């Protein structure tokens, strides 16, 4: 049971940490500039797609 649960737990913690870093970045930008730039989300999405493509092409 634990052997099946552990990879899901680690993946969840990893994704949660990434979301937390993105949220901290938004908070810092908003705290300094008092402006939210939603273009950052586009950059994160493109980076994610590039990593999926790179991972799939190196297999």
TORLUMPA-962851 format. One line per 8 residues: number of its first residue (from 1); for each residue x, y, z of C-alpha. Coordinates in steps of 0.2 Angstrom, whole numbers. Example, Ala and Ser with C-alpha at 12.3 -4.5 7.8 and 13.67 -1.06 7.14 Angstrom:
2
1 = 62,-22,39 ~ 68,-5,36
This chain:
59
1 = 0,0,0 ~ 14,12,5 ~ 24,8,-11 ~ 9,14,-22 ~ 5,29,-11 ~ 23,36,-10 ~ 25,41,-28 ~ 9,50,-28
9 = 13,59,-12 ~ 30,65,-19 ~ 22,71,-35 ~ 9,80,-26 ~ 22,89,-15 ~ 32,93,-30 ~ 18,101,-39 ~ 12,110,-24
17 = 30,117,-22 ~ 30,123,-39 ~ 13,132,-37 ~ 19,140,-21 ~ 34,147,-30 ~ 23,154,-43 ~ 12,162,-30 ~ 27,169,-21
25 = 33,177,-37 ~ 16,185,-40 ~ 15,191,-22 ~ 33,199,-24 ~ 28,207,-40 ~ 12,214,-34 ~ 20,220,-18 ~ 33,230,-27
33 = 24,236,-42 ~ 6,235,-36 ~ 2,228,-53 ~ -2,210,-58 ~ 6,205,-75 ~ -4,189,-81 ~ 9,187,-95 ~ 19,177,-82
41 = 7,163,-83 ~ 10,162,-102 ~ 28,160,-99 ~ 26,146,-86 ~ 14,137,-98 ~ 27,139,-113 ~ 41,132,-102 ~ 30,118,-96
49 = 26,113,-114 ~ 44,114,-119 ~ 49,103,-105 ~ 36,90,-110 ~ 42,91,-128 ~ 60,89,-122 ~ 57,75,-111 ~ 47,66,-124
57 = 60,68,-138 ~ 74,62,-127 ~ 66,45,-124
